[in-house]
Amino acid sequence: MYLHLGQDIVVRTSDIIGIFDLDITTTSKKTRDFLTKCEKDGVVINVSDELPKSFVICKSKYDMRHKVYISQISPATLLKRTNFIKELSL
């Protein structure tokens, strides 16, 4: 299954490590440090020019590095699109 993150970006749901709320998680210094390091390493992909609401960490199929996608779509909407919440209730 695939997940549309915004614009023309689609990722495989099996490659998703986590979906995070940008407002809540960036209150932690560790998360800010992680995102700063990812940006310096060149693994951050900004999906939108709008106000970002979430970030999605995905494993890369071609190398050992992960990718971090910054999206304007809320984490709740992204989770609904993955049907992950429905699978948890089974």
Backbone as XML, in Angstrom:
<?xml version="1.0"?>
<chain id="A" units="angstrom">
  <residue number="1" name="MET">
    <atom name="N" x="0.833" y="-1.173" z="0.000"/>
    <atom name="CA" x="0.000" y="0.000" z="0.000"/>
    <atom name="C" x="0.887" y="1.249" z="0.000"/>
  </residue>
  <residue number="2" name="TYR">
    <atom name="N" x="0.364" y="2.319" z="-0.506"/>
    <atom name="CA" x="1.114" y="3.563" z="-0.606"/>
    <atom name="C" x="0.407" y="4.676" z="0.164"/>
  </residue>
  <residue number="3" name="LEU">
    <atom name="N" x="1.202" y="5.661" z="0.578"/>
    <atom name="CA" x="0.666" y="6.806" z="1.300"/>
    <atom name="C" x="1.071" y="8.080" z="0.581"/>
  </residue>
  <residue number="4" name="HIS">
    <atom name="N" x="0.091" y="8.908" z="0.250"/>
    <atom name="CA" x="0.344" y="10.198" z="-0.392"/>
    <atom name="C" x="0.650" y="11.222" z="0.692"/>
  </residue>
  <residue number="5" name="LEU">
    <atom name="N" x="1.842" y="11.840" z="0.630"/>
    <atom name="CA" x="2.284" y="12.806" z="1.640"/>
    <atom name="C" x="2.015" y="14.246" z="1.257"/>
  </residue>
  <residue number="6" name="GLY">
    <atom name="N" x="1.618" y="14.489" z="0.028"/>
    <atom name="CA" x="1.404" y="15.844" z="-0.463"/>
    <atom name="C" x="2.191" y="16.062" z="-1.738"/>
  </residue>
  <residue number="7" name="GLN">
    <atom name="N" x="1.780" y="17.064" z="-2.500"/>
    <atom name="CA" x="2.396" y="17.345" z="-3.801"/>
    <atom name="C" x="2.418" y="16.058" z="-4.620"/>
  </residue>
  <residue number="8" name="ASP">
    <atom name="N" x="3.575" y="15.671" z="-5.126"/>
    <atom name="CA" x="3.695" y="14.459" z="-5.939"/>
    <atom name="C" x="4.447" y="13.356" z="-5.206"/>
  </residue>
  <residue number="9" name="ILE">
    <atom name="N" x="4.471" y="13.397" z="-3.894"/>
    <atom name="CA" x="5.266" y="12.456" z="-3.114"/>
    <atom name="C" x="4.375" y="11.340" z="-2.557"/>
  </residue>
  <residue number="10" name="VAL">
    <atom name="N" x="4.761" y="10.107" z="-2.877"/>
    <atom name="CA" x="4.070" y="8.920" z="-2.404"/>
    <atom name="C" x="5.133" y="7.965" z="-1.871"/>
  </residue>
  <residue number="11" name="VAL">
    <atom name="N" x="4.877" y="7.364" z="-0.707"/>
    <atom name="CA" x="5.814" y="6.398" z="-0.136"/>
    <atom name="C" x="5.083" y="5.094" z="0.146"/>
  </residue>
  <residue number="12" name="ARG">
    <atom name="N" x="5.842" y="4.009" z="0.181"/>
    <atom name="CA" x="5.257" y="2.716" z="0.533"/>
    <atom name="C" x="5.010" y="2.680" z="2.040"/>
  </residue>
  <residue number="13" name="THR">
    <atom name="N" x="3.861" y="2.213" z="2.450"/>
    <atom name="CA" x="3.566" y="2.155" z="3.884"/>
    <atom name="C" x="4.512" y="1.193" z="4.607"/>
  </residue>
  <residue number="14" name="SER">
    <atom name="N" x="5.016" y="0.197" z="3.918"/>
    <atom name="CA" x="5.953" y="-0.742" z="4.545"/>
    <atom name="C" x="7.301" y="-0.089" z="4.834"/>
  </residue>
  <residue number="15" name="ASP">
    <atom name="N" x="7.591" y="1.044" z="4.199"/>
    <atom name="CA" x="8.849" y="1.760" z="4.432"/>
    <atom name="C" x="8.741" y="2.794" z="5.559"/>
  </residue>
  <residue number="16" name="ILE">
    <atom name="N" x="7.525" y="3.044" z="6.051"/>
    <atom name="CA" x="7.327" y="4.069" z="7.074"/>
    <atom name="C" x="7.791" y="3.564" z="8.432"/>
  </residue>
  <residue number="17" name="ILE">
    <atom name="N" x="8.662" y="4.339" z="9.054"/>
    <atom name="CA" x="9.125" y="4.042" z="10.408"/>
    <atom name="C" x="8.224" y="4.733" z="11.423"/>
  </residue>
  <residue number="18" name="GLY">
    <atom name="N" x="7.822" y="5.979" z="11.130"/>
    <atom name="CA" x="6.964" y="6.701" z="12.043"/>
    <atom name="C" x="6.378" y="7.950" z="11.429"/>
  </residue>
  <residue number="19" name="ILE">
    <atom name="N" x="5.230" y="8.349" z="11.945"/>
    <atom name="CA" x="4.551" y="9.581" z="11.547"/>
    <atom name="C" x="4.423" y="10.426" z="12.808"/>
  </residue>
  <residue number="20" name="PHE">
    <atom name="N" x="4.913" y="11.666" z="12.766"/>
    <atom name="CA" x="5.011" y="12.488" z="13.961"/>
    <atom name="C" x="4.374" y="13.855" z="13.765"/>
  </residue>
  <residue number="21" name="ASP">
    <atom name="N" x="3.765" y="14.365" z="14.818"/>
    <atom name="CA" x="3.198" y="15.707" z="14.839"/>
    <atom name="C" x="4.342" y="16.693" z="15.061"/>
  </residue>
  <residue number="22" name="LEU">
    <atom name="N" x="4.526" y="17.596" z="14.153"/>
    <atom name="CA" x="5.647" y="18.537" z="14.207"/>
    <atom name="C" x="5.540" y="19.497" z="15.389"/>
  </residue>
  <residue number="23" name="ASP">
    <atom name="N" x="4.334" y="19.960" z="15.707"/>
    <atom name="CA" x="4.157" y="20.890" z="16.819"/>
    <atom name="C" x="4.478" y="20.249" z="18.162"/>
  </residue>
  <residue number="24" name="ILE">
    <atom name="N" x="4.020" y="19.027" z="18.362"/>
    <atom name="CA" x="4.204" y="18.361" z="19.653"/>
    <atom name="C" x="5.634" y="17.866" z="19.826"/>
  </residue>
  <residue number="25" name="THR">
    <atom name="N" x="6.182" y="17.238" z="18.805"/>
    <atom name="CA" x="7.494" y="16.599" z="18.964"/>
    <atom name="C" x="8.653" y="17.576" z="18.973"/>
  </residue>
  <residue number="26" name="THR">
    <atom name="N" x="8.501" y="18.725" z="18.340"/>
    <atom name="CA" x="9.629" y="19.666" z="18.306"/>
    <atom name="C" x="9.791" y="20.441" z="19.601"/>
  </residue>
  <residue number="27" name="THR">
    <atom name="N" x="8.947" y="20.185" z="20.590"/>
    <atom name="CA" x="9.184" y="20.781" z="21.906"/>
    <atom name="C" x="10.347" y="20.076" z="22.601"/>
  </residue>
  <residue number="28" name="SER">
    <atom name="N" x="10.685" y="18.884" z="22.144"/>
    <atom name="CA" x="11.809" y="18.133" z="22.696"/>
    <atom name="C" x="13.112" y="18.532" z="21.994"/>
  </residue>
  <residue number="29" name="LYS">
    <atom name="N" x="14.137" y="18.785" z="22.780"/>
    <atom name="CA" x="15.441" y="19.147" z="22.224"/>
    <atom name="C" x="16.011" y="18.006" z="21.388"/>
  </residue>
  <residue number="30" name="LYS">
    <atom name="N" x="15.782" y="16.768" z="21.812"/>
    <atom name="CA" x="16.304" y="15.607" z="21.073"/>
    <atom name="C" x="15.697" y="15.526" z="19.675"/>
  </residue>
  <residue number="31" name="THR">
    <atom name="N" x="14.414" y="15.807" z="19.573"/>
    <atom name="CA" x="13.768" y="15.788" z="18.259"/>
    <atom name="C" x="14.295" y="16.913" z="17.383"/>
  </residue>
  <residue number="32" name="ARG">
    <atom name="N" x="14.441" y="18.097" z="17.950"/>
    <atom name="CA" x="14.990" y="19.224" z="17.172"/>
    <atom name="C" x="16.406" y="18.900" z="16.713"/>
  </residue>
  <residue number="33" name="ASP">
    <atom name="N" x="17.221" y="18.301" z="17.587"/>
    <atom name="CA" x="18.585" y="17.920" z="17.215"/>
    <atom name="C" x="18.572" y="16.871" z="16.097"/>
  </residue>
  <residue number="34" name="PHE">
    <atom name="N" x="17.644" y="15.913" z="16.198"/>
    <atom name="CA" x="17.513" y="14.878" z="15.175"/>
    <atom name="C" x="17.168" y="15.491" z="13.819"/>
  </residue>
  <residue number="35" name="LEU">
    <atom name="N" x="16.179" y="16.380" z="13.800"/>
    <atom name="CA" x="15.776" y="17.011" z="12.541"/>
    <atom name="C" x="16.875" y="17.898" z="11.971"/>
  </residue>
  <residue number="36" name="THR">
    <atom name="N" x="17.607" y="18.587" z="12.845"/>
    <atom name="CA" x="18.729" y="19.419" z="12.394"/>
    <atom name="C" x="19.808" y="18.552" z="11.751"/>
  </residue>
  <residue number="37" name="LYS">
    <atom name="N" x="20.130" y="17.420" z="12.385"/>
    <atom name="CA" x="21.143" y="16.513" z="11.834"/>
    <atom name="C" x="20.688" y="15.932" z="10.498"/>
  </residue>
  <residue number="38" name="CYS">
    <atom name="N" x="19.423" y="15.568" z="10.417"/>
    <atom name="CA" x="18.897" y="15.029" z="9.157"/>
    <atom name="C" x="18.987" y="16.064" z="8.042"/>
  </residue>
  <residue number="39" name="GLU">
    <atom name="N" x="18.697" y="17.313" z="8.384"/>
    <atom name="CA" x="18.779" y="18.375" z="7.381"/>
    <atom name="C" x="20.217" y="18.564" z="6.913"/>
  </residue>
  <residue number="40" name="LYS">
    <atom name="N" x="21.162" y="18.530" z="7.843"/>
    <atom name="CA" x="22.582" y="18.657" z="7.477"/>
    <atom name="C" x="23.039" y="17.485" z="6.628"/>
  </residue>
  <residue number="41" name="ASP">
    <atom name="N" x="22.497" y="16.294" z="6.900"/>
    <atom name="CA" x="22.858" y="15.094" z="6.141"/>
    <atom name="C" x="22.174" y="15.031" z="4.777"/>
  </residue>
  <residue number="42" name="GLY">
    <atom name="N" x="21.234" y="15.941" z="4.538"/>
    <atom name="CA" x="20.566" y="15.994" z="3.237"/>
    <atom name="C" x="19.485" y="14.952" z="3.043"/>
  </residue>
  <residue number="43" name="VAL">
    <atom name="N" x="18.889" y="14.457" z="4.133"/>
    <atom name="CA" x="17.858" y="13.438" z="3.997"/>
    <atom name="C" x="16.452" y="13.986" z="4.225"/>
  </residue>
  <residue number="44" name="VAL">
    <atom name="N" x="16.332" y="15.305" z="4.403"/>
    <atom name="CA" x="15.027" y="15.921" z="4.606"/>
    <atom name="C" x="14.450" y="16.355" z="3.257"/>
  </residue>
  <residue number="45" name="ILE">
    <atom name="N" x="13.212" y="15.970" z="3.033"/>
    <atom name="CA" x="12.517" y="16.343" z="1.812"/>
    <atom name="C" x="11.267" y="17.106" z="2.223"/>
  </residue>
  <residue number="46" name="ASN">
    <atom name="N" x="11.209" y="18.372" z="1.850"/>
    <atom name="CA" x="10.054" y="19.200" z="2.182"/>
    <atom name="C" x="9.015" y="19.017" z="1.088"/>
  </residue>
  <residue number="47" name="VAL">
    <atom name="N" x="7.872" y="18.480" z="1.461"/>
    <atom name="CA" x="6.837" y="18.133" z="0.506"/>
    <atom name="C" x="5.978" y="19.332" z="0.131"/>
  </residue>
  <residue number="48" name="SER">
    <atom name="N" x="5.951" y="20.358" z="0.961"/>
    <atom name="CA" x="5.049" y="21.475" z="0.726"/>
    <atom name="C" x="5.692" y="22.802" z="1.074"/>
  </residue>
  <residue number="49" name="ASP">
    <atom name="N" x="5.184" y="23.844" z="0.446"/>
    <atom name="CA" x="5.613" y="25.200" z="0.785"/>
    <atom name="C" x="4.724" y="25.800" z="1.866"/>
  </residue>
  <residue number="50" name="GLU">
    <atom name="N" x="3.659" y="25.089" z="2.238"/>
    <atom name="CA" x="2.740" y="25.559" z="3.262"/>
    <atom name="C" x="3.290" y="25.266" z="4.650"/>
  </residue>
  <residue number="51" name="LEU">
    <atom name="N" x="2.569" y="25.693" z="5.670"/>
    <atom name="CA" x="2.961" y="25.462" z="7.049"/>
    <atom name="C" x="3.008" y="23.952" z="7.327"/>
  </residue>
  <residue number="52" name="PRO">
    <atom name="N" x="4.166" y="23.430" z="7.739"/>
    <atom name="CA" x="4.265" y="21.990" z="7.975"/>
    <atom name="C" x="3.538" y="21.574" z="9.251"/>
  </residue>
  <residue number="53" name="LYS">
    <atom name="N" x="2.915" y="20.391" z="9.204"/>
    <atom name="CA" x="2.187" y="19.874" z="10.359"/>
    <atom name="C" x="2.744" y="18.549" z="10.851"/>
  </residue>
  <residue number="54" name="SER">
    <atom name="N" x="3.466" y="17.839" z="9.991"/>
    <atom name="CA" x="3.956" y="16.524" z="10.385"/>
    <atom name="C" x="5.278" y="16.223" z="9.689"/>
  </residue>
  <residue number="55" name="PHE">
    <atom name="N" x="5.954" y="15.212" z="10.233"/>
    <atom name="CA" x="7.087" y="14.655" z="9.513"/>
    <atom name="C" x="6.997" y="13.144" z="9.565"/>
  </residue>
  <residue number="56" name="VAL">
    <atom name="N" x="7.442" y="12.524" z="8.479"/>
    <atom name="CA" x="7.357" y="11.077" z="8.308"/>
    <atom name="C" x="8.765" y="10.567" z="8.065"/>
  </residue>
  <residue number="57" name="ILE">
    <atom name="N" x="9.164" y="9.586" z="8.873"/>
    <atom name="CA" x="10.478" y="8.973" z="8.703"/>
    <atom name="C" x="10.282" y="7.657" z="7.967"/>
  </residue>
  <residue number="58" name="CYS">
    <atom name="N" x="11.034" y="7.488" z="6.872"/>
    <atom name="CA" x="10.947" y="6.277" z="6.061"/>
    <atom name="C" x="12.321" y="5.668" z="5.878"/>
  </residue>
  <residue number="59" name="LYS">
    <atom name="N" x="12.358" y="4.355" z="5.837"/>
    <atom name="CA" x="13.619" y="3.690" z="5.525"/>
    <atom name="C" x="13.817" y="3.735" z="4.021"/>
  </residue>
  <residue number="60" name="SER">
    <atom name="N" x="15.073" y="3.771" z="3.623"/>
    <atom name="CA" x="15.395" y="3.817" z="2.201"/>
    <atom name="C" x="15.681" y="2.412" z="1.701"/>
  </residue>
  <residue number="61" name="LYS">
    <atom name="N" x="15.167" y="2.107" z="0.543"/>
    <atom name="CA" x="15.367" y="0.790" z="-0.036"/>
    <atom name="C" x="16.767" y="0.645" z="-0.648"/>
  </residue>
  <residue number="62" name="TYR">
    <atom name="N" x="17.348" y="1.776" z="-1.053"/>
    <atom name="CA" x="18.573" y="1.715" z="-1.837"/>
    <atom name="C" x="19.843" y="1.917" z="-1.033"/>
  </residue>
  <residue number="63" name="ASP">
    <atom name="N" x="19.764" y="2.495" z="0.145"/>
    <atom name="CA" x="20.943" y="2.661" z="0.981"/>
    <atom name="C" x="20.524" y="2.565" z="2.446"/>
  </residue>
  <residue number="64" name="MET">
    <atom name="N" x="21.447" y="2.684" z="3.343"/>
    <atom name="CA" x="21.168" y="2.516" z="4.762"/>
    <atom name="C" x="20.602" y="3.778" z="5.415"/>
  </residue>
  <residue number="65" name="ARG">
    <atom name="N" x="20.538" y="4.867" z="4.669"/>
    <atom name="CA" x="20.037" y="6.124" z="5.230"/>
    <atom name="C" x="18.521" y="6.167" z="5.167"/>
  </residue>
  <residue number="66" name="HIS">
    <atom name="N" x="17.946" y="6.869" z="6.106"/>
    <atom name="CA" x="16.502" y="7.065" z="6.105"/>
    <atom name="C" x="16.181" y="8.401" z="5.443"/>
  </residue>
  <residue number="67" name="LYS">
    <atom name="N" x="14.928" y="8.608" z="5.137"/>
    <atom name="CA" x="14.441" y="9.868" z="4.574"/>
    <atom name="C" x="13.431" y="10.463" z="5.545"/>
  </residue>
  <residue number="68" name="VAL">
    <atom name="N" x="13.441" y="11.777" z="5.671"/>
    <atom name="CA" x="12.478" y="12.479" z="6.507"/>
    <atom name="C" x="11.681" y="13.408" z="5.603"/>
  </residue>
  <residue number="69" name="TYR">
    <atom name="N" x="10.380" y="13.168" z="5.541"/>
    <atom name="CA" x="9.490" y="13.974" z="4.719"/>
    <atom name="C" x="8.737" y="14.942" z="5.622"/>
  </residue>
  <residue number="70" name="ILE">
    <atom name="N" x="8.790" y="16.233" z="5.291"/>
    <atom name="CA" x="8.047" y="17.258" z="6.007"/>
    <atom name="C" x="6.770" y="17.519" z="5.200"/>
  </residue>
  <residue number="71" name="SER">
    <atom name="N" x="5.605" y="17.368" z="5.847"/>
    <atom name="CA" x="4.334" y="17.454" z="5.134"/>
    <atom name="C" x="3.389" y="18.461" z="5.780"/>
  </residue>
  <residue number="72" name="GLN">
    <atom name="N" x="2.526" y="19.036" z="4.971"/>
    <atom name="CA" x="1.510" y="19.953" z="5.471"/>
    <atom name="C" x="0.273" y="19.207" z="5.936"/>
  </residue>
  <residue number="73" name="ILE">
    <atom name="N" x="0.230" y="17.904" z="5.736"/>
    <atom name="CA" x="-0.921" y="17.095" z="6.117"/>
    <atom name="C" x="-0.765" y="16.672" z="7.579"/>
  </residue>
  <residue number="74" name="SER">
    <atom name="N" x="-1.852" y="16.747" z="8.327"/>
    <atom name="CA" x="-1.790" y="16.417" z="9.757"/>
    <atom name="C" x="-1.476" y="14.933" z="9.950"/>
  </residue>
  <residue number="75" name="PRO">
    <atom name="N" x="-0.822" y="14.606" z="11.067"/>
    <atom name="CA" x="-0.512" y="13.200" z="11.341"/>
    <atom name="C" x="-1.769" y="12.334" z="11.442"/>
  </residue>
  <residue number="76" name="ALA">
    <atom name="N" x="-2.855" y="12.874" z="11.991"/>
    <atom name="CA" x="-4.100" y="12.114" z="12.099"/>
    <atom name="C" x="-4.626" y="11.724" z="10.721"/>
  </residue>
  <residue number="77" name="THR">
    <atom name="N" x="-4.570" y="12.648" z="9.783"/>
    <atom name="CA" x="-5.025" y="12.360" z="8.419"/>
    <atom name="C" x="-4.125" y="11.325" z="7.757"/>
  </residue>
  <residue number="78" name="LEU">
    <atom name="N" x="-2.819" y="11.462" z="7.950"/>
    <atom name="CA" x="-1.895" y="10.483" z="7.376"/>
    <atom name="C" x="-2.137" y="9.095" z="7.955"/>
  </residue>
  <residue number="79" name="LEU">
    <atom name="N" x="-2.367" y="9.020" z="9.258"/>
    <atom name="CA" x="-2.647" y="7.720" z="9.879"/>
    <atom name="C" x="-3.941" y="7.113" z="9.351"/>
  </residue>
  <residue number="80" name="LYS">
    <atom name="N" x="-4.957" y="7.933" z="9.152"/>
    <atom name="CA" x="-6.214" y="7.434" z="8.593"/>
    <atom name="C" x="-5.998" y="6.893" z="7.187"/>
  </residue>
  <residue number="81" name="ARG">
    <atom name="N" x="-5.166" y="7.567" z="6.424"/>
    <atom name="CA" x="-4.897" y="7.121" z="5.054"/>
    <atom name="C" x="-4.168" y="5.787" z="5.017"/>
  </residue>
  <residue number="82" name="THR">
    <atom name="N" x="-3.406" y="5.481" z="6.049"/>
    <atom name="CA" x="-2.665" y="4.216" z="6.065"/>
    <atom name="C" x="-3.505" y="3.049" z="6.555"/>
  </residue>
  <residue number="83" name="ASN">
    <atom name="N" x="-4.674" y="3.334" z="7.129"/>
    <atom name="CA" x="-5.524" y="2.316" z="7.752"/>
    <atom name="C" x="-4.847" y="1.668" z="8.950"/>
  </residue>
  <residue number="84" name="PHE">
    <atom name="N" x="-3.809" y="2.294" z="9.462"/>
    <atom name="CA" x="-3.071" y="1.757" z="10.603"/>
    <atom name="C" x="-3.958" y="1.684" z="11.843"/>
  </residue>
  <residue number="85" name="ILE">
    <atom name="N" x="-4.777" y="2.694" z="12.045"/>
    <atom name="CA" x="-5.653" y="2.725" z="13.220"/>
    <atom name="C" x="-6.672" y="1.571" z="13.127"/>
  </residue>
  <residue number="86" name="LYS">
    <atom name="N" x="-7.169" y="1.299" z="11.943"/>
    <atom name="CA" x="-8.123" y="0.225" z="11.757"/>
    <atom name="C" x="-7.469" y="-1.125" z="12.072"/>
  </residue>
  <residue number="87" name="GLU">
    <atom name="N" x="-6.194" y="-1.306" z="11.676"/>
    <atom name="CA" x="-5.488" y="-2.557" z="11.944"/>
    <atom name="C" x="-5.257" y="-2.753" z="13.434"/>
  </residue>
  <residue number="88" name="LEU">
    <atom name="N" x="-5.049" y="-1.674" z="14.176"/>
    <atom name="CA" x="-4.840" y="-1.781" z="15.622"/>
    <atom name="C" x="-6.082" y="-2.281" z="16.336"/>
  </residue>
  <residue number="89" name="SER">
    <atom name="N" x="-7.255" y="-1.951" z="15.832"/>
    <atom name="CA" x="-8.498" y="-2.329" z="16.491"/>
    <atom name="C" x="-8.894" y="-3.774" z="16.218"/>
  </residue>
  <residue number="90" name="LEU">
    <atom name="N" x="-8.232" y="-4.427" z="15.284"/>
    <atom name="CA" x="-8.586" y="-5.821" z="14.952"/>
    <atom name="C" x="-8.078" y="-6.794" z="15.988"/>
  </residue>
</chain>
